[in-house]
Amino acid sequence: MELVQDETNHELAGLEYTADVKFGRDLLDMYRRRDGACAVSLKDNNKLIGIIELNKRGESAELLPTREIGFVIDRKFRNHGYAKEAVKILIDQGFSEESLTEIWASTEVGNLAPQKLLEKLEFKYIYEADQALPYTGQHNVVKYYLLKK
């Protein structure tokens, strides 16, 4: 529940935020059922500490062998190698079992920790884009990274 009750996870990773316990359980259940989404949990007690996803980027022929990876780790468990381990597992699975040719990742411009992690895992910074929402005046600048097989 801590994942969806932490506004920072929404701001930095786009994870839905709620203070409502029932709705939080529904959100986590939605991730559980979503194709490409996996729980990041502790081995010794199965405690959920994060979510990682390998999502389709589209249905056109050129996008089918590509995915976008996204992940969030509960703040109490950050900087312990859990994100690195989970990302490496999905990268290996994507390239070997799903025959992917590219894995993309995006991060908020100011979210330095995942940017450093992606670079350690040999993702290359490609470009920055403003994902402005039309008619709202809101701007959301993200950095895109790419890992090729």
URVENKA-V946165 format. One record per helix or strand of 2 or more residues. SS is the DSSP state (h for helix, s for strand). FROM is the first residue (numbers start at 1). TO is the last residue. Records with the same first field share a line. If there is no record, write none. Layout:
BEGIN
SS = FROM-TO ; FROM-TO
END
This chain:
BEGIN
h = 7-13 ; 21-33 ; 61-64 ; 75-77 ; 82-96 ; 112-120
s = 37-41 ; 48-56 ; 66-73 ; 102-108 ; 124-130 ; 141-148
END
